[in-house]
Amino acid sequence: MTTSADPARLGAVEAASAIAAGTLGVQEFLDAMMARIDARDGEISAWACLDAEGAWSQARELDRHAATGPLHGVPVGVKDVIDVQGIPSAYGSPAFAANIPQRDAACVARLRRAGALILGKTVTAEFATYSPGPTRNPRDPSRTPGGSSSGSAAAVADCQVPLALGTQTAGSVIRPASFCGIFGFKPSFGRYEIEGMLPTAPSLDTLGTFARSVADIALLDAVLAGEAHIGLPVPRVTGIAICRSPTWQQASPDMRRALEDAGARLAQSGASVRELDLGAQFEGLAEAQAVLHRHEAFRCLGEIRRNKADQVSEVFRNFIDAGERVTAAEYAAALAMQSSCRTAFEDLLGPDELLLTPSAPGVAPPGVAATGDPAFNRIWTALGVPCLGFPAALDAAGMPLGLQWVGRAGGDRALLAAADGLCLLLGAPQRIPFND
């Protein structure tokens, strides 16, 4: 007996509730996921390693016991730069195809303690940088799903799994969520443990999440943050700041209309809406983020480039080589700009105010040879503030346009509490239709 004609449509909160109530079995839910994957993943290629045998073993064990954790029986996909015991961590590269971790990453261990079922590893761009894997956008397979968390975004958007983990160092969670038409969350820097995750730029690397509703994002956030109380606080937003700087000129006409329409609807609803110009101080922050990313990637991954040059892409080699050329003075200046802008941003955004800005320049671009431009993500990653990407509109071809809510550092639960109602106000779907 199930709560839906097709359990694959269920979100994490719905599925966990049904499993706890005994109206849905873990094996039954997994069967729906596996059927969906069998039917669709030949075209989408979201999975780097699907652990079917391990998943069925987990499902049988979870069905033997009453639910004790908030994610009991809920399948989760894990980006292939995050370790899962016994499953290859190839990092999107054939050079590491035989790399089998002997322990779970800290975030995966937390998922297991909450009762989650680890379904497998999702495709990542090579070493979570810029050379894409085989994944295609489930809304239009001729287009990129974004990256580097391409498989996680596509698998969730296509209802192959209700939840997935990604990572963001530039725009690798928010941009794929926008391109695939789902919710993506980049928490405050340092909110989640990242032990067992491939380091690429330690001053920027952030574990993130994908889901098809704000409620599911909020549930997963509580688990990963180790919070005992998973309920959201009462929303206390006193204003919305619309931010167009410093990359507005790179937004497509459709994206500009999406932001302007959202601002107008918020104002018509009675919300206090203002324009926020970040000012000249922030104009160099995107380039500072790029400098930090390149140089720290050289420090973290340069050995791979040196020792396995014939097994990695030219794109990766060039990226690491550019990072090696960053001087000590350039790196110090980028760190100083990051620090000063973090301080300045605290004074620009009110204590109970959210910022609204595009998630990407526009819809997912055609082709799968690149993952799109992170221009609308770089500064927020550098600032270390929480960002929730959400589907805000569709273009004439039916492709999603994503906006993002940005909050103050450390205000993750407050942002999610406010976004739950604000996304509904803006018409963001809480149940994303999947392709058949």
C-alpha positions in Angstrom: 0.0 0.0 0.0 1.5 3.3 -1.0 0.7 7.0 -0.7 1.2 7.6 -4.4 0.5 5.9 -7.7 4.2 6.4 -8.4 6.4 6.6 -5.3 9.2 8.1 -7.4 7.3 11.4 -7.3 7.5 11.6 -3.5 9.9 14.0 -1.8 12.0 13.1 1.2 9.6 14.5 3.8 6.6 12.7 2.3 8.5 9.4 1.8 9.9 9.4 5.3 6.5 10.1 6.8 4.9 7.3 4.7 7.7 4.8 5.7 7.3 5.7 9.4 3.6 5.3 9.2 3.9 1.9 7.5 2.1 2.9 4.3 5.3 2.6 2.2 8.1 0.1 2.4 11.7 1.0 2.0 12.1 -1.7 -0.6 9.0 -0.5 -2.4 10.3 3.0 -2.5 13.7 1.8 -3.7 12.0 -0.3 -6.4 10.4 2.9 -7.8 13.8 4.7 -7.9 15.4 1.8 -9.6 12.6 1.5 -12.2 13.0 5.2 -12.9 16.7 4.9 -13.3 16.4 1.9 -15.6 13.9 3.8 -17.8 15.7 7.1 -17.9 19.4 7.1 -17.0 20.5 5.6 -20.3 19.7 9.1 -21.7 20.6 11.2 -18.7 23.7 9.5 -17.3 23.4 10.9 -13.8 25.2 8.0 -12.0 28.9 7.4 -11.9 28.4 4.2 -9.8 25.0 2.9 -8.9 25.4 0.6 -5.9 22.3 -1.5 -6.6 23.4 -4.6 -4.5 24.3 -2.4 -1.6 21.1 -0.4 -1.8 18.9 -3.5 -1.8 20.8 -4.8 1.2 20.3 -1.5 3.0 16.6 -1.4 2.1 16.0 -4.9 3.5 17.8 -4.0 6.7 15.9 -0.8 7.1 12.5 -2.5 6.5 13.3 -4.8 9.4 13.2 -2.0 11.9 10.9 0.8 12.9 12.0 4.3 11.8 14.3 5.9 14.3 15.9 8.7 12.2 14.4 11.5 10.2 15.6 10.1 6.8 14.8 6.4 7.5 14.6 4.6 4.2 15.1 7.8 2.0 17.6 7.2 -0.9 20.4 9.8 -1.3 22.8 10.3 -4.2 26.4 11.3 -3.3 28.6 13.4 -5.7 31.6 11.5 -6.7 34.1 13.7 -4.9 32.7 12.6 -1.5 33.8 9.2 0.0 31.4 6.4 0.5 32.9 3.2 2.0 33.3 0.5 -0.5 32.2 2.5 -3.5 34.8 4.0 -5.9 35.7 7.7 -5.5 36.9 8.3 -9.0 36.5 12.2 -8.8 35.2 12.2 -12.4 38.5 10.8 -13.7 39.7 7.5 -15.0 42.9 8.1 -13.2 41.1 7.2 -9.9 38.8 4.5 -11.1 40.4 2.0 -8.7 40.2 4.3 -5.7 38.0 2.6 -3.1 37.5 4.5 0.2 37.7 2.5 3.4 35.4 4.8 5.3 32.5 7.1 4.8 32.9 10.9 4.6 31.6 12.7 7.7 28.5 13.8 5.9 27.7 10.3 4.6 28.1 8.9 8.1 25.6 11.5 9.3 23.2 10.5 6.6 23.4 6.8 7.6 22.8 7.7 11.3 19.7 9.5 10.2 18.5 6.3 8.4 19.2 7.4 4.9 19.9 4.8 2.1 23.0 5.6 0.1 22.0 4.8 -3.5 25.4 5.5 -5.2 27.7 8.1 -6.6 26.6 10.8 -9.0 28.6 12.1 -11.9 30.9 15.1 -11.3 32.9 17.2 -13.6 36.6 16.1 -13.4 37.9 16.8 -9.9 34.9 19.1 -9.4 36.4 21.7 -11.8 35.5 22.4 -15.4 35.8 19.4 -17.7 32.2 17.9 -17.7 31.2 14.3 -17.4 28.5 12.6 -19.6 25.4 13.9 -17.7 22.7 15.6 -19.7 19.9 18.0 -18.6 16.7 15.9 -18.0 14.6 18.8 -19.3 16.4 18.9 -22.6 19.2 16.3 -23.1 20.8 18.5 -25.8 21.7 21.0 -23.0 24.1 20.9 -20.1 22.8 20.2 -16.6 25.4 22.5 -15.2 28.3 21.5 -13.1 30.3 20.4 -11.4 27.5 18.7 -9.4 25.9 17.6 -12.7 24.8 14.1 -11.8 23.3 15.1 -8.4 21.2 17.9 -10.0 20.0 15.8 -12.9 19.2 12.7 -10.8 17.0 14.8 -8.4 15.3 16.7 -11.2 14.5 13.5 -13.0 13.0 11.9 -9.9 15.7 9.2 -9.8 16.4 10.1 -6.2 14.7 12.6 -3.8 17.9 14.0 -2.3 21.5 14.4 -3.4 24.8 15.9 -2.2 26.9 18.3 -4.2 29.7 20.7 -3.6 30.3 24.3 -4.5 33.6 26.1 -4.9 32.4 28.6 -7.5 28.8 27.8 -8.6 28.6 24.0 -8.6 25.3 23.7 -6.6 23.3 26.8 -7.4 23.9 26.8 -11.1 23.0 23.2 -11.8 19.9 23.6 -9.7 18.9 26.6 -11.8 19.6 24.8 -15.1 17.6 21.6 -14.0 14.7 23.5 -12.4 15.1 22.3 -8.8 16.1 23.6 -5.4 19.8 23.8 -4.5 21.3 24.9 -1.2 24.8 26.2 -0.5 25.0 26.7 3.3 27.2 29.1 5.2 30.8 28.3 4.8 31.8 25.7 7.4 28.2 24.7 8.4 28.7 21.1 7.3 31.6 18.8 7.9 33.7 18.3 4.8 36.1 15.6 6.0 36.2 12.9 3.3 35.4 15.3 0.5 38.0 16.0 -2.2 39.6 19.4 -1.4 39.9 21.8 -4.3 40.0 25.2 -2.6 39.8 25.1 1.2 38.9 28.8 1.6 35.8 28.2 -0.6 34.8 24.5 -0.6 31.3 24.0 0.6 29.1 20.9 0.8 25.7 21.5 -0.7 22.3 19.8 -1.3 19.7 19.2 -4.0 15.9 18.5 -3.6 12.6 19.2 -5.1 11.1 21.3 -2.3 12.3 23.7 0.4 11.0 21.3 3.1 13.3 18.6 1.8 16.2 20.9 1.8 15.5 22.0 5.3 15.2 18.4 6.5 18.6 17.5 4.9 20.2 20.7 6.3 19.2 19.8 9.9 20.7 16.3 9.5 24.0 17.5 7.9 24.4 20.3 10.5 23.8 17.8 13.4 20.8 19.7 14.7 18.6 17.8 17.0 15.6 19.9 16.3 14.6 19.7 12.6 11.8 22.2 12.7 12.2 25.7 11.1 12.0 28.9 13.2 9.2 31.4 12.7 10.1 33.5 9.7 11.2 37.0 10.6 12.0 38.6 7.3 11.5 42.4 7.4 12.6 43.2 3.8 13.9 42.0 0.5 16.9 43.5 -1.2 17.0 43.0 -5.0 20.6 42.8 -6.1 21.6 43.3 -9.8 25.3 44.2 -9.3 28.0 43.4 -10.2 27.0 41.0 -13.0 23.7 42.3 -14.3 25.0 43.0 -17.7 25.6 39.2 -18.1 22.0 38.3 -17.4 19.8 37.3 -20.4 16.6 39.2 -21.1 14.6 36.3 -19.8 16.6 36.2 -16.5 16.2 40.0 -16.1 12.5 39.7 -16.6 12.3 36.8 -14.0 14.1 38.9 -11.4 12.0 42.0 -12.1 8.7 40.1 -12.1 9.7 38.5 -8.8 10.5 41.9 -7.3 7.1 43.3 -8.5 5.1 40.4 -7.1 6.9 40.7 -3.7 6.1 44.4 -3.6 2.5 43.8 -4.6 2.2 41.3 -1.7 3.1 44.0 0.7 6.7 43.1 1.3 9.3 45.8 1.8 11.4 45.7 -1.3 14.5 47.8 -2.1 17.3 47.8 -4.6 20.8 47.0 -3.2 23.9 48.1 -5.1 26.9 46.4 -3.6 29.1 49.3 -4.6 32.7 49.6 -5.9 34.2 47.6 -3.0 32.8 44.4 -4.4 33.7 44.9 -8.0 36.9 42.8 -7.7 35.5 40.0 -5.5 34.5 37.7 -8.4 38.1 37.8 -9.7 39.4 37.4 -6.2 37.3 34.2 -5.9 38.7 33.0 -9.2 42.3 33.6 -8.0 41.7 31.8 -4.7 40.1 28.9 -6.6 42.9 28.5 -9.2 45.8 28.8 -6.7 44.3 26.6 -4.0 43.4 24.0 -6.6 47.0 24.0 -7.7 48.0 23.4 -4.1 45.5 20.7 -3.5 45.5 19.0 -6.9 48.8 19.9 -8.5 50.3 16.6 -7.6 47.6 14.9 -9.7 48.4 17.2 -12.6 52.2 16.4 -12.3 51.9 12.6 -11.8 49.0 11.7 -14.0 49.2 14.3 -16.8 48.4 11.8 -19.5 45.2 10.7 -17.6 43.7 14.1 -17.0 42.0 16.6 -19.4 43.7 19.6 -21.1 41.1 21.8 -19.4 42.3 20.5 -16.0 46.0 20.9 -16.8 45.4 24.4 -17.9 43.4 25.3 -14.8 46.1 23.9 -12.5 48.9 25.6 -14.5 47.1 28.9 -14.2 46.9 28.4 -10.4 50.6 27.8 -10.2 51.3 31.1 -11.9 49.4 33.1 -9.2 52.0 35.0 -7.2 52.1 35.1 -3.4 51.1 38.8 -3.6 48.1 38.1 -5.8 46.9 35.3 -3.5 47.3 37.5 -0.4 45.4 40.3 -2.1 42.6 38.0 -3.0 42.3 36.7 0.6 42.3 40.3 1.9 39.5 41.2 -0.5 37.5 38.2 0.5 37.9 39.2 4.2 37.0 42.8 3.7 34.0 42.1 1.6 32.7 39.6 4.2 32.8 42.3 6.8 31.2 44.9 4.5 28.4 42.6 3.5 27.3 42.2 7.1 26.6 46.0 7.2 24.9 46.1 3.8 22.2 43.4 4.5 19.8 44.0 7.4 19.6 41.4 10.2 16.1 40.2 9.0 16.5 40.9 5.3 17.1 38.5 2.4 18.8 39.3 -0.9 17.3 38.1 -4.2 19.5 37.8 -7.3 19.8 35.5 -10.3 21.2 32.0 -10.0 22.8 31.9 -13.5 23.0 34.2 -16.5 20.0 32.4 -18.1 18.7 29.0 -18.9 21.0 26.0 -19.5 22.9 26.7 -22.7 22.9 24.2 -25.6 25.6 21.6 -25.8 27.3 19.5 -23.2 31.0 20.4 -23.7 30.9 22.9 -20.9 28.9 23.5 -17.7 27.9 27.1 -18.0 29.1 30.4 -16.4 29.3 30.7 -12.6 29.3 34.5 -12.8 26.2 34.8 -10.6 27.7 32.5 -7.9 31.3 33.5 -7.4 30.9 36.4 -5.0 28.3 34.6 -2.8 30.6 31.6 -2.5 33.5 33.9 -1.6 31.4 35.6 1.0 30.5 32.3 2.6 26.9 33.2 3.0 23.9 30.8 2.6 22.2 30.6 -0.8 19.0 28.8 -1.8 18.5 28.5 -5.5 14.9 27.9 -6.6 12.9 27.6 -9.9 11.3 31.0 -10.6 10.1 31.0 -14.2 10.3 29.2 -17.6 11.4 30.6 -20.9 9.4 30.2 -24.1 11.0 26.8 -24.7 10.0 25.6 -21.2 13.5 25.7 -19.8 13.9 26.8 -16.1 15.2 30.1 -14.9 16.4 30.1 -11.4 16.7 32.8 -8.8 18.5 32.6 -5.4 17.8 33.8 -1.9 21.0 35.0 -0.1 21.2 35.5 3.6 23.6 36.5 6.3 26.4 34.1 7.3 25.1 31.7 9.9 21.5 32.5 9.2 20.8 29.3 7.3 17.7 28.2 9.2 16.2 31.7 9.1 16.8 31.8 5.3 15.1 28.4 4.8 12.2 29.4 7.1 11.5 32.6 5.1 12.1 31.0 1.7 9.5 28.3 2.3 6.7 30.9 2.2 8.4 33.3 -0.2 8.9 30.7 -2.9 5.2 29.8 -2.7 4.3 33.5 -3.0 6.5 33.7 -6.1 4.9 30.6 -7.6 8.0 28.4 -7.4 6.7 24.8 -7.7 7.0 22.7 -4.6 6.4 19.6 -6.7 8.5 19.7 -9.8 7.0 17.7 -12.7 9.5 15.2 -14.1 9.9 14.2 -17.7 8.5 10.9 -18.9 
